[in-house]
Each structure stands twice: as C-alpha cells, then as structure tokens.
C-alpha cells in the first residue's frame, strides 16, 4: 500500500500532468466540433491504428527496394501483403505473395504455422468471397450463423478456393486450429456444413450446451433505415425526447464518420434526425453510455473514443459529453463541465458514489491515469488522486454496483494484461471525502488477467449482485481448440457468484461459461421475459482471421447458461456496442447492435434484432429520482410475483446495462408465468426512501416517482415496426 504522503504527491503529479495534457486545446471559446475537425487532419485511423492499411501498403512499398538482405526484403513484402488485405485488396496480396520464394515461406512456417503461405492464401480467398457476397450483395441474413439459404454465397469461387488452401495448410499442420475453424466457416458459406466437412477437420459449432427453444430474431435494420455502416462503435437505446418511444444513437470509431440519431416516429419506424439535433460534426466514438448528468429530465450522452489506438493516436480522440437540451438538439459541453481529456479510452460508467443526488463519472483510460469525476451539481471535479480509485493500467471496462449491499456504489474495473480491480466504497472519511480501497484479491475477482467487457447483475435473483468478466486472448487457434478438446492453456472468463459476505466464488464451470469468449460488446437483458437475465456478446478482435459468431447466453432459472445457437444472434462480423430495449412497446426486449471492425475493409452495417415474442408476462417501470439522481441509476427494485408455481422474487438495479453498449434506463422486467404481482419495492439510493406498491397489474408500463404514494400508469401504444415479423402482440397494454 502507498503511504499517505506518497499518495498525496502522486495526486499532485497526476493533476499537473493531466492539466498540462489538456491545457493545449482548452480555451474559453473551445468548440468540440472544430476540435474534432482539427484532430481528424492529424489522425489517420483506420489507415493507421498500428495496422496501417492503405498507408501501410505505401510505407512498405517504399522500403522494399532498400532492404539490406533478402530476408528483410521478404519480411517487408509479407507485411505489405497484410496491409493489402486490411485495406480491402486481397487479390493484390495474392500477387505479391509469389515474390517470396517457397523456401522462405517454409522456414517461416516451421517457426509458426500462422506464417504458412497457404493460410494467407486461404484468408485472401475467404475475404474475396465475403466482399462479393456479404458486402456487395448485403441482406438481412448476411453473415449470421448458421448461414441460411439467403446468406449462403451466390459467388462460390472465393470460399471454394479458401477450402483448398486450408486443406493444404492442415495437411502440413494438422493441429493448427485456426485453419480448421476458417475451413469450417468456408464450408458453411457454401451450404456444405456440416455434412461435407472432412471428418478429421470438422468443428462442431454447437459443442457447448445449446438452447434450441428460442425463436428466430429477425434483423430488420435495413427496412427501418438504421443499418448504419461504420467501423467499431457504440450504440444506445433510449427515449431521448420523452415521448414514450425508444430512440437509437450510434457511432463509428473513426473521426471521419458522424454519429447518427434515429428518433422513433411512434408509427412504424425511425426518422434520421442527426442534422436537426445539431450533431453534424460530432464524429468518432468507440463506445457510448448515457445518463441524465444534470438532473433536468433529459438523458445525456457520453461518447468514449480512442480505444486500442495507443498513446500517440489515442490523443486525437478525446471523449465527449453531449447535453440533451430538451428541444430535440444536443450540445457538446465536455470543456464547459471540466472533463476534457486526451487519452485513448473505451470504458466509462455513471453512478452516484457519494449519494448526493448527482451522477459521478468514472472514465477508464488505456494510457495514463484513469479518472473519477465527482459531479458538483452539473460540473465535474477530478478526484482520482485523492479517493483511492487510482490506476494506470490498460482499462477495458468498468461497472458500478453495490456488491455488498451497504448502500454505497462500488466499482469494478476490468484490465487487459493485469489483475482487475474491485474498488470498495468506504463512504466518507473524517473530512467528508469518500474513499475507496481495492479488494479484488480478497474478494476473489482479480482474474482473468486478459479481460475486456464486464458487468454486475443478479444472476439467480437472490438479492446480491453477481459479476461476469470476459476473457480476451485475441487468438482464433485457442478459441477453436476449446471446441475440439479440453484445453488448459486458454484463459477462461470469470463468472463470480456473490457469496453475500463480500466475497465471490467463480462458478464459470458450473454455469457453462468456462471458456474463452473474446467478448468486446457486452450487455444483458431478458429476451424471453422469464425473469432471469440473459446476456449477449459481441465477439472478435481487429485481425481478419477473427471470424467468430456473436453469442447469446440464455439464463436457465438462475442455474446455468445455454448458448442460443440458431435464433439470429450468431453474426460473424465484429460485434461492438449492444443495447436492449422494447422498441415497439409490445412488452419484450429488442436488440440494437453496432457491427464493424478496425480495418479499412472491415466496415459493416448495424443490426436491429426484433424479438418475435413469447407467452410470459412482464412489467415496465420508468423510475424518476427526486432527491436521488433523476435517472434513478442505482435504485433497487424487488418484485414479488405469484403464479401456479407459487411466489418468486425478481431483483433489478437501474443502470444502462453492460459495459459495451447502453440499454434503456426504463426497467423492462419479465415475470415468467406469474400472473399476479403481490408487491413491488423500490429502494432509492440518496434518500433511503423505500416505496412499496401492492396489487400492481401485469403487462403494463408505470411511472415511479421517488417518494410518491402511488404508481401512475403510462399509456403506451404498441407499434408494428416496418419489415417486422411481429404479428404476435402477445400482450396489449
């Protein structure tokens, strides 16, 4: 532990370093749109994010004639071929690969099967097939496993050639699982999986315990005009104009692409309102989260930028706070409220840690110190150095939750490449300053070492928050290997059951999550209204061999999870921001998801997965804080509901959901087969007020105001979204 003196000294240094770093761009007439335009000239993502793309082709081409040795020349050509692939010219890579003699390829392959010429050739042809089919002839089913007739490749030559090359690679390196994995995917694009895959190379994509009961969630983003094309980015599902319909907001990680705002028109779809909302010029954004930071009754947006881009490029991507003006427009107030910083980041989360009724903000940086900003009634003060939330690690995710039920919000921070942190909130010290202490080791949640997205939620409805933290090895070989044999060398995700005494037990094995998942996007919701929270994972990593399905895990009665294989969730494209919300007001949760990768050739279209419905009952609660924060983040809900199988309790905590993507703050709660609500209890964070409501009707939407004696029913109108398969409307309000 650092002594007080050292801590104080470090705090002063952090303050001055961050001030020096920020002062460059700050002046009284600072304007974020002008700044983003200036930074876009300096920044070159995606052409240069450590993966150069088009610039890389030129860079290596210039160097090749001056290579001092043959070996160096071949290495430069090899690197140039990768840049061609990343930039979207796999056919050029195939031409230049032949300039490297077979002997050089063979020597390289002996050191690592990844360097096999056949592997690179296979990937080139797989990409050529993908470009010709998924991108040039894109439809609602493109790239979703298992690939149905409409998703299978019409132009078959790319995948056919890829299979030939992967077959050759496997003849030389039979245990190289990346080749097996990609070969199986190629067979699938041709409609020949599983029957025609050679038995010795077959990978069973349903190897892990499966749920076969979930109906198909159709992608209707194209018909609704919300299938934005972009790189990796965030998504929010929320009612921005308080009209009772959930809207959509999405971003793309590059500074050339504008954010997009889609307002639900309450009839059958969405109207693009980006320009009208004063958002032209707000570009970039790798992740998003939202909350009402100034308690004015309108939800604001926090844009997180620069993830993975490193110290140099990341500084061109400052985060943004967009204030919702309540008139349909937004204003960037980052500078005005005191939180402008130039650090690459992909993690941020809101909570009222000092219970003063104003939401505070943690920002997890990947380079330099992470920040904890205390909300001082609408402006922010950086208290990172003095409160004990103090990390210089490579932070990939953060999540607040009161894990020990003491009425104070604690903070879990997921770190890539080091131990994670669980900052326990100690409450105020003698001077009234709230402090934290890192108890990750003692609580048993320091792993996995290579981790990414995370969240707290109550898995088994026992009133204690459990914790999921996904592993992130960035390696198809080890990902694929676990589908074939027991592997000890892969780092598994952690699923931590809350013991109720301040410690956790990792039960990943017992709940079928003892596996590497490669989670980037991550959020939770209840897709079948059974009252148990499920979660959806956007998978992948930047390189092009990371072709792996996104994964939905269904919670079976708080006992374990089953992977939902065939219901429209298994998108092969890189999965990022995920938001859950009842977009058509029919009582079940739909999903909006940001897709798109890191390279120039890896843009993709967002998807909107419409819930086909179920027979379970539900209730939706819109909470409004009065003494507590207006968004009610951190408010705890307990529902006692009864049905033929007796009474059960369901617990929820208000939040925008998982750490990558942002779900509606209204609480959409499934009741399973319960047909009566005995009572609902709401525990408010600041005031400590506990409200209890009895004999509440099911399948309705209610407004809950802190301190009020009665629930008020909100009349909502179910709508049929254009392109929808949704004719079930199982419950009308």
N, C-alpha and C positions, 0 to 999 in steps of 0.2 A: 504493500500500500504506500502511496505517496504521503509524505507528511504535509501538514497544513501549509508550511512555508513554501515547499516546492509546488504545491497545487496553486497557491496564490500567484507565484512567479510565472508558472506556465499560463495561468489565466490571463495575466497581463500581456505576455508574449503573443498568445492567441489573438487577443483583442487587437494588438497593434498590427500583427501580420494580416489579419483579415481586413483591418481598416485600410492598410496600405494596398492590399489587393483590390479592394473595392473602390478606393478613392478615385482611381483613374477615370472611371466612367461617370462618377456621380457629380452632378452639379444641380443647381436649383431648377434648371429647366430640362432635366433629364426626361427623355421620352423613349419608352421601350421599343416602339416600332422603328424609330430612327436607329436605335442601338442595334436591333436585330438585323436591320438592313446593312449597317456598317460591318457587323460581325460576319454576315453572310459572304461579304467580299473577302474576308480573311480566312474563313473556314472553308474546308473543301470536302466535308462529309457529304455524300458517301464515297466520293472519289478518293478519300484518304483518311481512313479511320484505322490506321495501322494495316489496312488492307487496300492498297492504293487504287484498284480498279483501272479506269482509263488512264489516269495519270501514271499508274504503275507500269502499264504497257510501255509508255513513252520513256519512263525512267530507266527501265531495264534495257530497252532497245538501244538507248544512248550508251549504255555501259558495255554492252556485249563486244563491240569491236576492240575495246581496250583491255579485255580480260587478259591478265598476265599468264594464266595457264589454261590448258584445255579443261581441267576440272572446274575452274572458276567460270569458264565460258558456259559449260553445260549447266552449272548451277543457276547462272543468270537466265539462260533460256528456259529452264524449268520454272523459275519464279515468274518469268514473263508469261508462260503458258497459263499459270494460275490466274494472273491478272486478266488475261483474255477471258477466262471462264467467268470470273467475278463480274467483268464488265458486260457479259452477255454475248460474247463471241466464241463459243466453244469450238466452232468449225475452224477458226484461226489457230486455236490451241492445238488442234489435231495436226495441222500442217507443220507447226514449229516443233512439235514433239519429235518428229522424224529427224531433226537436226542433231539430236542427242544419240550417239551410237548405242547399239544394243548392249555392248559390254558395260558401258557406264550405267545404263538402266539396271542391268543385272547386279552390279556391285551395290548400287543403292538399295535395291530390293532386299538383298541379303541382310542389310542392317535393319530394315523395317519394311514389312510387306505393304505399307501405305505408299511407298515410293515406286511401286510396280507400274510400269507403263500401261499395263492392261487396266489397272484401277483408274488411272486418269482418263484413259480412252473410254472406259465404261461410263464414267461420270459425264464426260462430254456428250456422249450419245444420249444418256438419260436426260440431260438438260435440253438437248436439241428436241427431243420428244416432248418435253414439258413446255418448251416455248411454242412448238407447233400446235399443241393441244390445249393445255390448261390456260395459257396466256392468250394466244391468238384466237382460240375458239372457246373462250371462257363461258361457263354456265353455272347454274346454282349448285350443281353436284360436283364440279371440278375439284379434284384433289381430295375428296373426302373418302376415307376408308370405311368399310370395304367399297372399292370403286364399283358403282353400278353401271348399267349399260350406257347411261348418258355421260358418265365420267371416263369411260374407257377410251383409249386413244384411237382416233379415226386414222391418223397418220401413224402407222405402226413401226416405221423403219427405225426411229430413234431407240425405242425400247428393245426391239429385236437385236439390234447391234450391241446395245448395252449388255444384254444377257450373254451374248457370245464372249465379250471381253471379261465379264465377271466369272464366267465358266473357266476361261483360261487362267485368270488370276487364282481361282480356287484350286485348280489342278496343281499349281505351284505352291500355294499356301493354304492348305485345306482348313486350317484353324483360324483364318482371318475372317472374323465375324462381320466386319464392315461390308466385305464383298458379298457375303451370304444375304445380309439384310437388304442391300440395294438390289440384288438379283431378284429377291422375292417381291420387292416393290415393282420392279420392271415387269415381272410376270403378271402382277395384279393389273397394271395399266393395260395389259393386252387381254384381260379377262381369262387368263390361264392359271390363276391362283385359286385354290391350292393344288388342283389335280395334276397340272403338268410340270410343277417344280420338281426337279430331280430329288429323289428321297433323301439323299445324303446331304443336300444343301437346304432342305426345307426348314423354314422358321414358322412356327405357329404363333400368329399374332394374337391368338386368344389363349396364350399359355397361362396367363394369370386368371384367377377366378372371375367369371363373367356374369353379368346380369343380362338376361335375354328378354326381360319383361317390359323394358322402356320403349314406348312408341317412337316413331321417327320424328325428329325435329327438323323441319324443312328450312333451308336457307332462303329467306325472302328479301335479302338486302337489295338485290338488283331491281326487283319490281318497285321497291319503296324509294329507290334513288339514294340509299345510304351506304352503298358499296364503295366507299371512298378508296382510292388507290394510293398506296403510300408505302413508306418504309416502316420499321418498327415504331410503335407509338402507343398512345393511351386511349382509353375510352371511358366515358361517364354516361350513366343512365340516370336522369334526374328531371324533375319538373322545375325548369328554370323560371317560368313565368307564372307559376302558382295557379294554373287553370285546371288542374286535376288530371292532366295527361303528361306522361313521362316523355322527355325530350332526349336527344343524343348529342354528345360532343366528342370529337375525336381529333387526334394529332398524328403527325408523322415526324420521325426523328431528325430529318434534315431541315436546314434553315431556309430552303427554297420553297417548301410546301406549307401553305397556310393551314391553320386549324379549320375545322368545319363545325358549324352548329346547325342541327336539324331540329326544328320545332314540330312537335306532334300537332297536326291540324284538327284533331278530335273528330275527324270524319273517317278517313281510311288510310292516312299516311303521314308523310313528313314534308315540310317545306324547308328548303335550304335558306337560312337567314343570316349567313355569315357576314355579308356586307352590311345589311341593315343593323346588325348587332355591333357594328363598329369594330369588327375583328379582323378586317383586312390589314395585313402587316404583322399579325401575331403568328409567327411561323415556328416550326420545330416543336419538340416535346416528345420525349420517350415514354413518359408515364404521366398519369393525372390522378389527382384526388380532389375532393370537394367538400365544402362545409360553409356555414354562414359565419364568417370570422368576425363580422362587425354587428351581429345581432339585429340586423334591420329587416329580417324576414325574407330575404332573398339569398339564394345559395350562390356562393362564390366558387371560383375555380383556381386550383394551384397547378401550374404546369412545371413538370420536372424535366430538365434537359441534360444532355451530355453523357448519359450512361455509357460506360465502356470506352469512351473516347480518349481517356488518359489525360495526363496533366496538361499537355500542350493544347490539343484540340478541344478538350473539355472546357477550357476557359472561354471559348467563344460561345458557350451555350448557358447563359445564366437562367435560373428559374424565374417564373413569373407568377404574380398573384393578380387574377382578374376579378375586379369588383363588379358584382351584378348590380347595375344601377336601378333595377326595378321597373325600367321603362322599355325593356327589350334590348338594351345595349349594355356593353361591358367596358370598363376602363382598366388599363394596367396600372396598378398602384404599388408595384413592388418597391420602387425607390421611396415613394411617399411614406410607406408604413415601416421602412427601415430594415427590409430583409433582402436587399440586392446583394448577390454574391456571385463570384465567378469560379465555380467548382463543378466538375462533372458529377452528376447525381442521377439516381434512378429511384430514390426512396424518400418518401415524406409521409407523415401521418399527423392527424389532428387529435387532441384531447385536452380537456381542462384539468391539468395535473394539480393545480393549486385550488381547485373548487371555488374560483371567484366568479364563475358565470361567463367567462370569456375563454374561447378555444385557443390553446397554445399549439405551437407547430414544431415538430422535430423534422430536421432535414438531414438525411444520411448521405454524406459525401463519399466519393471514391478516392479522393485525393485531398489531403489536408484534413482539418478537423471537421467533424460533423457539428451541426448547430441545434441548440434548443432555444427557441424564441418564445419568450413569455409575452402573452398578449396583455397590453396595458390599455384596455378599452378601445381597441382599433388600431393601435400602433404596436410595434414589437420591440422587445429588448433582448439582446443576445445574452443568455445567462449560462452558456455552455460551460465556461471555465469555473463557475462558482457553485454549480449544483451537483457535480459528480457524474453527470452524463457527459463522458469525456472520452471520445475515441478518435483515433487517427486511422482506423482500419478501413479496408475496402468494403464499405457498407453496400449491400444489395437490396435490403428490405428492412422495414420497421413496422411494428404494430403495437398499439396501446391496448391494455386490458387490465382489469383489476383481478389478477390471478389468485390473490389471497383473500379476497372478499373483505378488505378492511376499509372500503370506501374511497381508496386513493388509486389513481391510474398509474400502472406500472408500464414499462416499455421494454419490448423485446426487439433486439437489433440483430439481423442476420448478416453475417460477414462471409465474404468469399475468400478462402485461403487462411483463415484463422478461427479461433473459437468465437462463438456467438456471445452476445451479452444479454442478460436479463437485469434491467435496472429497476430495483425495488424502490418504490416511493416511500421515503421515511416520514413524509409530512414536514411541517415547518420546524426549523431549529429555534434557538432562543431569540434570534433576530427576526424571526418570521420568514426566513428564506427556506424554501422547500429544497430538500436534498435527496439524492439517490445513491444507492450502493449496488454494485454489480454482484448478483448472487447466482449467475448462470451455473457455475461449477457446483455449488451447494445444492441448487435446485435440480441439477441433473439434465440441463438443456444446452450444454456448451457445444454439442455436435449437431449436424455434420460440419466438418471443417470446410468443405467446399459446398457452400449452401447459397441459395438465392431466395425465392419468394417464400412468404410465411404468413400465418395468421393465428390468432386465438379464436376458438369458438367452442361452444358446449356440445361436444360430440354425442354424449349419452344422456343429455337432459338431467344432470344431477345437480345443477346449480353452480358448478365450478368450471372455469374456462380451461379447456384443453388446448394444446399447441401443436400445429403442424409446421415443420420446416423442411423444405425440399432440398435434396442433394443436387449438385450440378457439376458432374465430372467432365462435360464437354467432350464426349468421346463415343462415337457410334459403336466401336468394337466392344466396349464393356457394356454398353446399353443392350446390344444384341445378344451378347454372350449369356446374359441372365435369362433370356428366353429359351436357351438350349440346355444349360447345365447350372448347377449350383455354383455361384461364384463368391469367393471370399474377398476378392481384391477390389470389388466395386464399393464405393461409398453409398450407403443407403440413406434414404430420407428418414427423418425422425418424426414419429407420431407420439406425442407425450400426453399421457393421461394424468390429469391433475389429481394428486392423492388427497387434497383437501388440507394438507398440513404445511403448505409452502414448498413441497417437492413434487416432482413428476416422475412417472415411470414410462420408459419408451416401450410402447406396445405395438410398434410398426409390424412386427411379425404376426402377431395375433389378429391384426385387422387387415391383413393382406396389403400392407404398404411397405413391406421390407424389400425395397427395390430402388434402383436409381431411376428418377423420373425426368430429369432435365427440365424442370419447371422454370419458365420465365413468367408468363402471365399466370395469375392465380387468383381465383375468387370463389366464394361459396354462396349457396342458395339452396332452396328446397324444390327440386324440379318436379317432384310428384306429390307435393303437399301432404307428405306423411308425418310432418312434424319433426323430422330428423334432417340435419343439414348435410347436403351433398357438396362436392367441390369440383371445379373444372380447371384443368391445367392447360395453359398454352406452352407447348414444348419447343425445343430446338436450341441452336446456338448459331453464330454467324456463318460458319463454313457451309459449303453447298452439299456436303455429304450428310448433313443433319436433316435427312428426310425422315420424320417420325410423326406418328399421329398425335394430335392433341388428345387429351384423355379426360373423360368424365368419370368420377368415382361416386357411386351411389351408396349412401349410408343405410345399412340394413339394421334398423331398430336399435342404433347405438351399440351394435355388437361388432360389426366389421364393415368393410367396404367391398363393393364389387365394381369391376371396370365395366362401363357401359360401352359395348363394342359397336353395335350396328345401328345406332339411333341418330346418326348425322353429326356426331361430335368429333370424329376422328380425322380432322383436317390435317393434311400433310404439310401445309405451309407453316412458316414460323408464327407461333402464337404469342401475342402480347396482351395489351390491356383487355380485360374481360369485365363486363358489367351485367348484373342480373336486375330485372325489373319487370313488372306487369305492364307491358307496353300497350296492350289492347283492353285493359281494365276488365279482364274476364276471370280474374282470381288466380291465375297461375303465372309463374315467372318465365319470361322470355330472356334471351341472352344476346347481347351485342358484343362482338369481339373484333379487336384490331389484329389484322394479319399483315405480314410483310417483314422482310429481313433487313440485313445490314448492308448488302452489296447492291451495286447499281442494277444488277439483273434480278434482284430479289424483291422487287416491289410486288405487293399483292392487294387484292380487294378485301375490304372488311366484310364480315358476315353477320346476319341477324337471324338467329335460330328461333323459330316460333314454336312455342310449347303447344303440342297437339291436345293437351288437356288430360284430365283424369277424373275419377269419381270421388276424390277426397274433398272434405270441407276445408274452409280457410277463414281467415280474418285479416284485414289490413288495418294497421294503426299508424296514423300520422301524428307524431309527437311534437309538441311545441313547448320549449322551455320558456319560463318567465324569469325566475330567479336563476335557474340553471341556464347553460348556453342554449340559444334559440333552436339550434339543430338537434338538441337533446342527445348529442353524442355522449355515450357513457351511461345513459339511462338504462335501467334493467327492467325487463318485462318478464313476469311469470304468469302463465295461463294454466288454470286447472280446467280440464275439459273431460266430458264423460261420453261414453258410448256403450255398445253392447259388451265390450270387454272391461268395463269399469272406468275408474277415473285415472287420468295421467296428467303429468305436468310437463309443460314446454317452456324453455327458457330462451330469451333472446337479449342481446345487448345492442343498442343502436350504434351503428357505425356504417361507413361506406364499404364494408366488406374487405376482401383480401388485399394483399399488398401490391398487386399489379393489375390496375383496373379499378373502377369505382362504381359501386351499386347504389341504387336509390336508397335514400335515408328512410323512406317510409318502410315500415316493417311488414312484409308480406309473409304471413305465418300460416303454414299448413297445420291442419288439425287431424289429419288421418281420417279414420271412420268415426271420430267423435261427432255427435250431432247436437251437443249442448255445451255451452261454456258456463261453468259454475261460477268462476270469478276470474278477474284479471287484476294483477297487482303491478303498479309501476313505482319503481324506486328512483327518485331524482337525485342526481349527483351533488349539486351545490346545497340545495335547501334541506336535503334529507327527507323531504316530504314523501310519504308513501300513500299512493292513492289506491283504493280498492273499488272495483266496479263489479256488481253482481248481475246475473241473468242477462248477459250480453248476447245478442243474436249472432248467429254464424253467417258466413258468406256475405259480409257487409264491410264497408270502409268507415272507420271512425276517426275523428279528430280528438286528440287527447291534449288538453292544455294543463300545464303544471298547476296544481292547486285547485282546479275546478272540480266540483262535486259530481258532474255528470259527463258522460261521453256524448259528443254530438255526431250524429250520423252524417257522412258526406255522401251526397247523391252522385254517383259516378255513372257514366254512360259507357257500357261495353261497346267497342267498335270492331269492325271487321277490317283488318289490315289488307291492303291490296296485295294480290298474289297469295293470300293466306289460304291454308288448308283448313282454316279454323271454322268449322261449321258446327262444332260440338256445343259451344257455350253451355257448359255443364251446369253453371250456376249463374242465374241473373241476380242483379242487386235489386 
